[in-house]
Amino acid sequence: MTDLLQLMVSEGAADLHIRVGVPPVIRVHGVLHRVEGPHLKPEDTEELMRSITSEDHIQHVRERGGADFGFAFGELARFRVSIFKEKGNFGCVLRQIPSKLLTMEQIGLPPSVRELLYKPRGLVLVTGPTGSGKTTTLASMINIINEERDDAHIITVEDPIEYYHKHKKAVVTQREVNVDVPNFAEALRRALRQDPDVILVGELRDLETMDAAITAAETGHLVFGTLHTTGAAKTIDRIVNAFPNQQQEQIRIQLSTVLQAVISQLLIPRVDKPGRVAIFEIMVNTPSVAALIRDNKTFRINSDIQTGAKYGMVTLDSFLVEKYQMGMISQEDVITKAQDPTSIMAKLQELEAAQAAVTARR
C-alpha cells in the first residue's frame, strides 16, 4: 500500500481504485491508468484495505456496507478513503487531498469572489458534480479568512475532514461527522452556541442540514456550503424542493434574503498542457435576483447573470467560450458541458466565421 500511495503522490494522481479482478487503477488528470502488475485477488484487496483501516471502520463496512474516513500519509499527503463491499469482496477508493492550499488566482476564481469572504452574514454555496474541486475552492476561501480576518471564529463541519487548517489570525474549530458529532444538522445546531462568525458545512445533504444552514445564515453568520448541482437556478430549486410544499414559499423568502452567491464549478481536461482547468459560473444575489427567487421565477436567473458583469457575475457558457478562445479546452468539451448547447454552437460558428474573415484579409 505504501508503494501505491507513493506512486499517487509522485504522479499527482487524484484517485486510487482497488478492486478484485483488476490491478490497482489510478486517475491522473481525469484519465484512469492501470498500475502494472497482476490482477488483485479477494485476499489482496482485503490485505490492502486492512493496512489503512481501523477495526471500527471494518466493523462499519460489515454492518452498513461501507465506511468513509481520512488519514495522513506521513508529511506527504492526506487521503479521503471510502471502503465498501462489492460482490462479497472488499473494495476501496482513495482520493488524494492536496496538502498545499491554492490561492484564488491559482484556482482561477474571479476577483469578485474575494468580496464574499468579508460579508458579515449570509449563505455562499459552492456547487458542482463530484470531483469538480468544490472542497479545494472552499478550503482556499477558509484559508484567506483565516489569514486575513482577526474577527473570525471559523467552525467547519466535514465528513471526513479533508484539509487541516492551523489557527492563523482567526481561530478554527474543525469537527468531523461520526467522530466529533453524529451528523451535520446536530453540528450546526451546536455551532450556534459556540460563538461562530464563519461556518463551513461540508455538504447540504438533507432537509435538516439545509434548514439549519439557512437559520445560521439568517441569525448573523457567514455560512459556506456545497451541493451537487450545476448552475444557480438548479441549486435554488434543489433547496426549495427539498422542503414540504407548505414550507416552500417561506424558504424562497428566506433564501432571497440570506443567499449571498452561488458559485458553480466544473473541472475540464486541458488541451494545451497536462492538467485540468476550473470553469465557473458566478451568481451574486442582487435585488433583481432576490425578487426572482421570491416569485419562483428561477428560470429567469440566467439572463440576470448574463447582464450582471458589473456585480462580478459570469455565466458558465461564457467562461467555457473564454477558455476555448485561450486555447485551453477543446470545442467538444465546450459543447458537451454548456448549459445551452444550441446557443454555444451558434456562438462558436460566429467566432470561426470572424476568425476566417481575419485570415482572409491577411
Disulfide bonds with the S-S distance in Angstrom:
none
